[in-house]
């Protein structure tokens, strides 16, 4: 293969085919494609990477709390306390390492999940169509394009039918551009190269065929530096809230530390002593572990959702899911099984089942010419096709038509030979029909009943002869099929001229002959029925928005249980169609959107209007979509959900989340995981902040009362390390709480620290202060030295917090099932159990190890003293109970 003699856009399509030694009809052979793949490499962009690892690690310290600790450590080192400085720095480095490791895991996980949904393309090789991963494309491959597809490589267009592409990512042009096969000047700017389709652009309308001229880094996209290099952003509204909280907390801590220093000096204490006290307060009050814990919790949420077949593309979706109040779901394939089968047919004034049309059935259906023509039209006006590897490939509705025709004894290959296709008008949601032109001088139209009937003036009777159109009878047949939950397609035929090779819209605008109807059923998913009920119990409204017929949508909605109260009682189901919606106007839509359960025959523009109306009413909206024109509604929704298996690439790129199984039950599971993430973060706050608050309050009051410090700065840092590494991190791994989907959605404006949580923090912080001071005073008045008294204060606080940890974790509910205690405790909260075990082991070493005694200034405890330290565990029980009453949102 020789290089092109000129840019591809300046050469004719035929010249490009010759230069690339390909074939405009047969494409490449498999052997040649394999050879070229070895020569040119895969069709992927070289990963230019993001920030280097060392910079990511240093950025972990870009937090006001950690910067403060680093400065404090430096001051301690300058004052001749290297051991204190080493421990302070160790704490910051350990938390930075945790944050770095977890962020790297989160970035890698999200990037891997985004890549796990492969983009497939339809390629012609050796004259046969096949679907390949886009990475396998090579120069000279013949690629089929259709609406919704992402252009996988730079293509020279050979054919184009009403083809339009969105090239905004490359040119900045917001409107789709028309495409053709005409060559242009070599100097023409990219936006004017109408004969080219470039990698990274999207087909928004029509169909086409193109020859690959460049792949991977050789494409226009590959030549634009780091263009389209997906960078995973771990910043979310929640992390920004934590950032603001950290800055506010730091100001408060600095004020309290300064107050401690000044009060101590006023009471005649030494400068160095009070500086150490101020440092101890600062390091005790700073919750340096929080940034790492937030990242860990979000990363766990992303991975759990992926296991439930929900791939998060944009991290803020994790937390937004937890406050979703309305889910607007498509019907076909999401709420239903996407396994269409034709049930009933109507034609020649007769309604029959598919069994009535079986060959040799002896039933009248086999002699009804109108019904036979209806089946033939369903086979010919159809883009689905059989495949040796994949069975029937194509839209489920169209594959159902092929199966019905085959069941009625119509041979597909023979029909295609007798009626070869010359041209087609592809289906588009705005026009609601598809049309094909055939060499047998016939035009066939397939589409919605309304779209087809509006183009018909006559109908075929039982014998295949034209007669007056009986619209009333047809609509009655449609109503009967729709009442059974069947999706109804109408078929019509028109006359073409023998020399006609192109099909335009005016050819099918009027004077067609109506052939018949085919009604097909797509049964509800059993798991979707359960998921809808679970959402309703959780205070989430489920609405069906579909392009299907009104009666079909209403029947499926009833079966799924969409119109049910939170108690499960059936309610009156309200349903309207797109025409009624259009008559309402903006004000009418805003008024009815809350009351109506089902919206049928809805256009993509109306989907966007519905989302906007719901949001204007204060709802947090999740919207599903799979088509090209669903992208605006997906972007507008608070959570855009695209179909990973059957959706278009345009919809996937616009969405925040992908469903790899296109199943509504997966949405319910993702909402559940989103709520779990937020709940676990609140548990972490409720656990960590009282430790910091109690320690800092102890040091401040020690300065006020003029007593020796009950805990040193080093011992406070030990407390923080224990709380962050072995006790609070396990809370991020808490599983879904059984009661979580029985609660209403969280208001999106709810602050991070609610009034109830603040009251809980104050109560537990006061208790912590009393534990530290109480044990310290008890020990010193008994004649113990400071080392022993401080050791007992630290041990008592940690042991009390083991009880508090159990009280806010799911281990508490497990303890209520004593006959099965061990098994339930381990299955519901294994991470918490491991955290408790690790804490007990570390605290034993802290007080009983000679090396730790020398380093932290502690002393070994005897069994009596250990027993005294364990008493706060009993006292914590009523305190934890009171905290639960003040802030009853955690389990």
N, C-alpha and C positions, 0 to 999 in steps of 0.2 A: 504494500500500500504506500503510494507516494503522497507527500504533502500536497495540500490543495494549492493550485496555482494562484489563487486570489482568495480574499475572505469569502466565507461561505455565503454571506448575505448578498455578495456581488455576483455570484454565479447562479446560473439557472439550476433548477432542481435536477434536471437530467445530467448536467455537467458534474454536479456534486456526486451523484450516484456512480458515475463512471470513474471519477477521481478516487473515490473510496472503495472501488472494486466491489460494489455491493449490487443488490438487485431491488428495484422499487416495488416488486411484488412478492418475491420469495425471501428477501432479506439475506442474511448470512447463513452458511451451514454451521452446524454445531462444532465441527472440527476447526473451521476458520475462526469462529468466535472464541474458542478455547485458546487458539494460538495468539489471537490479539489480546486476550485478557492477560496472558503471560507477558506480552510485550509492553502493553500500556498500563497494566496494573488495574486495581479495582477502581470503581467510580466513586471515590470518596475524597473529601478534602483532607489534606494533611493537618493533623491537630497541632495548631500552633501553641496550644496550652494557655493557661491563665497566669496567675501570679506564681512565682517560684515558691517552693516549700519554705525556704528560710524567711521569705517576706510574710507568708501566711502565719508562720509561727510568731514573728515579731509583732504582727498586728493583733495577736491575742492580748498583748499588753496595752493596746490602745483602748483602755477602759479607765475612767477616772478613779475607780476604786483600787484597781491593781497598781496604777501609777502612784497613788498615795502610799501604798504599802512599800513599793520600791524606794520611794524617797525616805520613808521612815526607816527602812533597813539601812540605807546609806548613812543617815544621821547617826544611827546606833553604832555603825562600824567606825565612824569618825570619832565617836565618844569613847571608843575602846571597848565595845561590847560585841566582838565578832561573832560570838555564838548566837546572840539574839538576832543579829543581822542575818546570819546564815539561815536560821529557822524562818524568819520573815520572808526572805528571798525564796526559800524552798517552797513555802506555801504558794507564793505567786507563780513560781515556775511549774509546780505540780498542776495547778489549775489551768495554766496556759497549755501544758501538755495535753490535759484532758480535753480542753476546748479544741486544740489543734487536731487531735486524733478524731474526735467526734465530728467536727466540721468536715474533715477530709472524707470520713465515711459517708456523711450526709451528701456531700457534693458528688462523690463517686456513685452513690446509690441513685440519686436523682438523675444523673447523667446516664447511667446504665439503664435505668427504667425508661427514660425518654428514647433511648436507642433500641429498646426491646420491641417496640412497635415498628416493624419493618415497613418500609415503603415498597410496595410491589408495583410492577409495571407490566403492561401487556405488550409482548414482543413477537414479531413474526420472524421465525427462523426456519429455513428449508420449507417455506410456504405454509407452515403450521403456526397458529397462534398459541402462545403459552405465557404463563405468568412467571416472572422472575423477580428476585430481589434487585432493586435498582443498582446495587453495588456491582452486579454482574454485567452491566452494560459495557459495550465496547464501541469504538468508532465503526460506523457501517451498519450498526443494528437498526432495524426498522421498528419504530415504536408507535403504538396506537395511543392517541390522546382523547379524552372525553371530559365533560364538565365535572369539576371537582377534583381532578387529578393535579398533582404537583409535577411540574416538568422535571424529569430526573437528570437530564444532561442537556448540553446545547444541541439543538436539533435544527436541521434545515427542513422546512416544511415541504412535503410532497403533495399533500391534499389538505383541504380545509373546508369544513361545512359550517357556516355561521360561527366560525371559531373566534373566540375572544380570550385574552389572557390578562391577568393582573400582574404587571411588572413593576409595581410600586416599590418593591424592595430594592430593585436595581436602578430605576429611573426617577423615583419620587413622584411619578405621575399617579394620581389617586384613582383615576378612572380606568377601567379595563380598555385595552386597545384591540382593534380588529386585526386579525391575522389572515394572511393569504399565502400565495406561492410566488409572488412577483419578486424578482431580483431588484436591488437598488444600488446606488453608487457605493463604491468601496469606502468613501469618506462619510457616508451617512451615519448620524449619531445612533446610538443603540435604540433609542425610543422610536426611530423611524424605520427600523429593519423589520418590515412586516412579514417577510418570509422566514423569520427565525423565531424559535421559542427557546428561551434561555432557562438554564437550570435555576431553581429557586423561585420561578414564577408559577402562577396557578392558572389553570384553565377554568374560566368562569362560565363559558357557554360554548355549545357546539361540539363538533368532533373533528379530528384531524389525524394525519399520519406524518411522521417525521423521521428523518435519517440522522442518527447520532454523528455529530462532527467533532465533538470534544467531550472529554470526561474528566472527572476529578479536578485537579489543580489547573488543568488546561482550559477549563470553562471560564466564562466571564466572572462568575462568582469566585472561582479559585484564584483569579488574578487580583482580587480586591483585598489585599492584606488579610486582616482577621475577620472579614465580613462574614456574617452568619455563623461565627463561632459561638456556639451556645455557652454562655457563662451562667453557672448556677448561682443565683442570688439567694443567700440565706437570710436576708433581711425581711422581716415581716412586721405588720403593725404591732404584734405582740412584743417582738424584740425591741422595737422602737420605744414601746411603753416601758420596758425594762431599762432602756438607756436613760430615759427621762427620770425614771424612779431612782436610778443609781446616782445621777447628778444631784437630785434633790436630797437624797440620803447623805451624800458626801458633805454637802453644806451643813446639814444638821450635825453630822459626826464631828466636823471641824469645830463647830461652835461648842459642842459638849466637851471635846478634848481641851479646848482653850479654857472653858469654864472650870474643868477639873484642875488644870494647872494653876489657875489664878486662885481658886478657893484653897488649894493646898498651901500655896505660898502665903496666903493671908492667915492661915492657921499656924504658920511658923515652920512648915515642912521644908526640907532641902530642895534646891532647884533640880538636882539630878533625880532625886526620888520622885518628884512630881512630874518631871519630864517622862520618866519611866511609866508613871501612872497614866499620863495622857496618851503615851504610845500604846499602853495596854488597852485603854478604852478604844482608841482608834482601830487597832487590829481586831479587837473583840466585836466592835459594832459593824465592821465592813463585811458584808456577805459576799466574799470574793468568789464563791463557788456558783453564784446564781447564773452568770452568763453561760458557763459550761453546761449547767443543768438545763437551761432553756434549749440550747442547741441539741443536747442529747434527747430531750423529750420530743422535740419536733422531728428529729431523725428517726426515732423509734416509731412515731406516728406514720411517717412516710413509708417505712418498711412494712408495717402492719397492714396498711392500706393496699400495698402492692400484693401482699399475700392473699388479700381478699379481692384481687383483680381490679383494683382502682389505682391507676398510675397518676401520681401528682406531678404536673408539669410546672406549677408555680406554687412555691411553698406557702404563701399566705392562705391558699385554699384550705390548708389543714385546719387552721383556727376558724376560718369563716364557716366551714361546714358545721361547726358546733353551734352556730347561731342561726342556721337556716330555718326559715318559717314556712316557706312554700316550695314545693318541688313541682315544676312543670315538665311533664314527661311525654315523650312521643309514645305512640301505641305500638306500632309494628316492630317486633324484635326486642323491644325493651320491656314492655308489659306482657307481650305475647311471645310465642315460641319461634316466630319467624320461619314457620314451616307451613307454607300455604298449600292447600289442596282444594281443587275445584269441587264444589258440592252440588250446585244446581246450575242449570243453564236455561235461558229463555230465548226463544226465537220462533218465528212462524206462529205466534200466538199460543205457544205451548211452553210450559215450565217442566223440566225433567231433571232427574238426577244423572250423574255421570254414568251410573250403571245402566241406565236406559239406552245409552248410546254405544255400549259395548258391541263389537262385531258378533253377529249370530245370536244376539240376545233375543231376537224375535219380538222386540218391542218397537213401538212406533217411532221412537227417536232415531233409529238407524235410517229411516226414510225421510226424515225432516230435512229438506235441503237447506233451509235457513240455519238450522243448528249445525249442520255439517260445515257450512261456510263460516259460521262463527268460530268453530274449532280450528279450521284452516287459517283464518285470519289471526287467531291467537298464536299459531305456530309461525306464520310468516312475518307478522308485524312484531318482531321479537328479537332482542339482542342476546338472549341467553343461548348457550350452546353446550353440547355434551363434551366431556373431556375424559380421556382414558384414566388419568390419574385422580381427578377430582370429582368425577360424576358430572352432574349438571352444574355449570358455572354461570352465574349471573344473578340478577335481582330475583328474590324468592317469588315474587308475583309472576315474573316471566317464566321461571322454571316450572311453576305450577301449570301454566298454560301448555308448556311442552309435554308435561306428564299427561294432561287431560287429552291432548290430541293423540298421543301415543296409545292411551287406553281405549280411545275410540277407533283405533285401527288405521290412523293416518300415518303413512311413512314419511318421516321428515326429509330424508335425502331425496326421495322421489318428488316431494312437494317443492323443494328448493330447485330442483332441475327443471320442473315445469313452470315455476314462477320465480325466475332469478331476480334478485333485488338489483335495481339500478341506482336508487338514491333513497334518502331518508331525511325526515325532519325529526331530530332527536327529541325525547321527552324533556320538557322544562316545566318547573312547578308553576310558572306564571300562566302557561297555556293549557296545562292539564291534559295533554294528549301527545301521542307519537304517530307519525305517518310514514308509510313506505311506498315506494314506486316499484313496480315489478314489470318484467319483460312480457308478461302475459296481458299487458294493457289494462292492468288494474291498479288502483290506488287503495290501500288499506289504512284505516285509522283505528287506533285503540286509545282509550282514555277514560276519564270520568264520564259518568252518565250525562251530566249537564253539558260538558264541553262537546261531546259527540252529538247529542240530540240537537243542539243548537245549529249543527252543520247539516242536518238531515231534512229532506223534504218528503221522502218515501221510505218504505220498508219492504223487505222480502217476505213473502208468505211461505206457507208450508211447502209449496212446490217450487220455490225459488223465483217466483214472479213478482215484479214490483206492484205495490199497492199503496194506498194512502197511509200516511204515518198515523198510527194510533198511540199518541203520546200518553193518554190516560191509562191504557192497558200496560204500557211499558213502565210507567211510574208506579203502578200497582205492583208489578212484578219486582221492581227494585225495592219497594217498601217491604215486601214479603221476605226477600233475601236479607235485607239489612236488619230486619227484626230478629232474624236468626243469628245475627252477629257476623254475617258474611260481607266481605269486601266485594263491591260490584264494579266490574269493568264493562264498558259498552264497546261495540265493534260496528264499523261501517265500511262500505265499499264505494269507490268512485271509478269512473271511466277515464283511462289515460289514452293518449294518442300513441300510435305505434312508434313514432319517431321521437317520443319524449324521453329525455334522459336526465332531466333535472326536476326536482319537486320543490315548489315554492308554497308559501302559506296561502296564496290566493287560489291554488289548486284544490285546497281542502276547506275553503271558507264556507261553501254552501253546496246544495244540490247533491248531497251524498245519499246513498241508500242504507238505511239502518239494517244491520244483520241480526244482532242479538246481544245477549248479556251472558257473562260468566260470573257466578258468585262463588267466592272462595273463602275459606275459613282459616284463620290463624289462631289457634286456641291460646288462652292465657297461660302464662307460666305459673305453676303451683307456688313456687317460691315468691313470685311477685305478689300474689294474693296475701301471703303472710307478711311480706315486707311493707305493703301498703297499710295493713292493719297496725304494724309496729310503728310506722311513721305517724299514723293518726293518734296512737296512744301516747306518742312523744310530743303531741301538740303541733305536728307538722301537717299542713294541708297539702294534699296531692291533687293536682289538676292534670287532666289529659288534654294535650294540644296535638291534633293530628290533621293530616290532609285527607283522611278517609271520610266516607259518607257519614252523615249525622246519625242515622239509625244504627249503623255498624258500630260507631264509637260509643253510642249510648248502651248498646247491648253488652259490649265488652266491659264498659265501665261498671255496669250493674254486677256482672259476674265477678269482677275483681274486687268490688266493694269500695269504690272510690267515694260514693256518697254515703258515708257512715259517720256517725258521731264518734267522739273519743271513747264512748262506752261500748261501741260496737253495734249500736242500734241503727238499722237502715233509715236513711232520711230520703226526702224527695230529691231526685237527681235533676239538676238543671243543666240543659245543654243547648248551645246555639251554634250556628254555622257561620262561615265567613261572610256570607251575604248579609245576614242579620247584623253581624259585627260591623260591617262597613256602613250600615245605615245608622248606627248609634252615634258615630262621631266621637271625638276625644273625651268629652264630658260623660257621654253614655258609657264608654268603655271603662272609665275610672270608677263609675258607679256599679257596673255589673260584674267586674272582674273578681270581686270577692265572693259574690253569690253563686256564680256559674261554676260548675264542676268540669264540664266537658266542652271543648271548643273544637268543632269539626270543620273540614274544608277550609282550613286556615292557611293563608299565604304567609311566606316568610316575613313580609313587611308587617303583617298583623301580629306575628309572633313577637316582633320587636315592640310593637305598641302595647301588647299585653304585659311584657316584662316591665316596661317603663311605668305602666299604670299600677302594677303591683308594688313597685319600688316607691312610687309617689304616695302610696297608701301605708308606707312604713314597713313593708315586708322585706325580708332577706331572701332572695330568689335564686334557686338552682334551676337551670334550664338544660334540657338535653337536646341534642341536634346531631344530624349526620350529613346534611346536604350543603352545597356551596352557599346557598342563600340563607342558611341558618347562622352563618358566621356573625352577622351584626347582632342577633339576639344572644348568641353565646358570649360575645364580648360585653354586651350590656349587662347581662346577668351577673349577680354577685359571684356565682359559681357556674361557669360554663362547662358542661359535661358532654364530651364527644364520644362517639362510638369507635372504639379502637379496632374492632373486628370488621364492621361493615361501613364505617363512616368514610367521608371523603377527607383528603389531606388538608383541604382548606378548613374544614370544621375542626380537625385535630389541632391545627396551628392556632386557632382562635380560642381554644378551650383551656380551662385551668386544670381539668382532670379528664383522663381517658378511662373508659370501661373496656377492659380487654375481652369481656364476654357479652357486652351489650345488654346487660341484665339489670332490671330495676332493683333487684335485691342487693346488688353491689352498691348502689347509691345509698340505700339504707345502712349498709355496713360501714360505708365511708363516713356518713354522718355520725354514726356511733363512735367510730375511731376519732373523729374530730372533737367530739365532746369529751372523750377520754383524755386527749392531749391537754385540753384546757383544765380539766379537773385535776389531773396529775400535777400540772404546774401550780395550781392553787394549793394543793397539798404540800408541795415543796416550800412555797412561801410560808404556809402556816407552820411548817416544822422548823425551817432555818431561822427565820427572823426572831422568834422568841429566844433562841440561844444567844444570838447577837445582842438582842435587847437586854436580856438578863445579865450578861457579862458586863456590858457597858454601864448598866445601871448600878451594878455592884461596885465598880471602880469609882464612879462618880459619887455615890453615897459614902464610900470609904473615905474619900477626900473631904466630904462635908463633915462627917462625924469624927474625923481625925484618927481613924484606925489604920492599922497596917493593911496593905492591899491583900484581899482574900485570894486573889489569883494573880500570877505574874503575866507579863506579855507573852512569854514562851508558852505558858500553860493555856492561855486563851487561844493561841494559834493551834495548839494541839486539839483543843475543843473544836475549833473550826474545821480542822482536817478530818477529825472523826465524823463530824456532822455531814461534811460535804462528800467525803469519799465512801464511807461505809453505811451511812444512815439515810441521807437524803437522796442520793442517786438511785437507790432501789425503788423509790417512789415513782420515778420516771418509767419504770418497767411494769407498773401496776396494770393488770388486765382490765378489760371493760367491766364496769360495775353492773351487776344484774338489774339494778333499778334505773340505770342511766336513761334508757329510752322510755321511761314512764314519767319523765319530767318535761316541762315545757322548754322551748328553746331559750338560750341565754340571750338577753337583750344585747345587740351589738355595741351599744354605747356604754355598757356596764364597765366601770373602772376596774383597774387591776386590783386595787385594795378597796373592797366594798366595806360598808359600815360594819357588817357582821364580822368580816375577817379582821378588821382593825380591833374590834372589841375582843375577839379571841386572842389576838397577838398581845394585847395589853394584859389580859388575865394570866396567860401563860408566862409572859415576861416577868410579871410580879412574882409569880410562884418560883420561877428560876432564881430570881434575886433572893427570895427568902430561903431557898435551899442552900445557895452558896453561902450567904451570910450566916444562916442558922448553923450549918455544920462547922463553918470556920470558927464561930464564936464558941460553940459547944466544945470543940477540940482545944482551943487556946485556954479557955477557963478551966479545963481539966488538967492544964499544965503541959500540953503537947507543944512541941516547937512549931515554928511557922511552916516548915516543909511538910510535916504530918497533917497539920490543919488544912493547908492548901490542897494536899492530895485527897483528903476526905471530901472537900468541897467539890473538886472536879469529878471524883468518882460518883458522888451522890447525884450531881446534875446529869451525868451521862446515863446512870441507871434509871433515873426518873424519866429521861427522854426515851429510853427503850419502851416504856409503857405508853408514852405519848405517841411514839411511832406506830405501835400496834393500834392505838385508838383511831388514828386517821387513815390507816391502811385497810385493805380488805381482809387482813388477818383477823381483824376484830370480829367480822361476821363468821369467819371460819371457827373461831373459838366458841361460838354459840352452838356448834354442832359437835358436842363432845364425843358421841359414839364413833364419829369418823374424823376426829380431830386431826390426826397426823396427815391423812390423805388430803382432806379438804384444805388444810393450811398450806400444804406444799403446792397443790395445784392452783390455788387462788393467789398466793403471794410468795412464790419461791424466792424472788429477789430480796424481799423484805426479810425472810428467814435467814438467808445468807448474810445480809447486812447485820442482823442481830448477832449471829454467830461470830462474824468478824470483829464487831465492836467489843464483845465480851473478851475475846482473845487479846485484842490490842490493849484494852484497859487493864487486863491482868499484867501484861508486860509493862505498861506504863507505871504501875505502882510497885510491882514486885521485882522488876529487873534492876540490878545494881547500876548498869550502864545508863538506863533511862533515869534512874534516881539522880545520878550525877549531872546528866545533861539538862533535865527539866526542873531540878530542884525539888524532887518528890521524895517520899519516904515509903517503905513497905508497910502494909497494913496487916494486922492480925485478924482472926476470924470475927472477933467481937466488933472491931472497927468496920470490917466489911459489912457485918450485919447492920450496924448503925447507918452506913451509907445506903443500904438497900431500903431503909424505911421510907424515903421519899417516893419510892415506887408505889407504895400503898396510897400515899397522900396525892399522887398524881391522878389517881382514878377519878375522884370527884372533880378535880380541876379539868381533866379531859372531858368529862361529862358536861361540865358547865360550858366549856368551849364549843362543844357540839351544839348545845342549845342556843348559844349566841350566834353561831355561824353554821346552820344545819345543811350546808350544801355538799359536804364531803361525807363519804362513807367510810 
